[in-house]
């Protein structure tokens, strides 16, 4: 139900899905970072919004068919537990669940490099100097994506964040063998990943 004269954005639709349907569908990735004020240099009124849901969870047809004035890029995945690392964001007169900053950055890394630039992910990481080590630790331990974990740890260490030194990597499964994130990139021996050369050189 919409009041006469009201304009309902995609956020209102997500509010309905979360409150009425109990859905885990939520703004994630760079969209969550923007909603939380962690992406100041990005144009907030972006034409693309990133939305995540649990594996097998689908957007209802009324959501897909409606023109929200933005393009909704939806991803269903199970690389993180659906209720972990979430936070509340106030949207006008209501509140919706969105990815907290750590989960949102992991979602960015999950989409990289095809749907999200890794240098931009690192620029997000540079601004996250006040994270709680225990929260980061839990998300790393529960994350099923080796790519995400290796990239996250590489970027955190590269950024020189003090919270990185409080992590217990013995409890984080980083898998075995090398991972080529991009072709013809630069190899990082410690994390056994091949990354864009511009990322390795960034900040030098």
Secondary structure, 3 states (H helix, E strand, C coil): CCCCCCCCCHHHHHHHHHHHCCCCCEECHHHHHHHCCCCCCCCCCCCEEEEEEECCCCCCHHHHHCCCCCEEEEEEECCCCCCCCEEEEEECCEEEEEECHHHHHHHHHHHECCCECHHHHHHHHHCCCCCCHHHHHHHHHHCCCHHHHHHHHHHHHHHCCHHHHHCCHHHCCCCCCCEECCCCCEEECCCCEEECHHHHHCCC
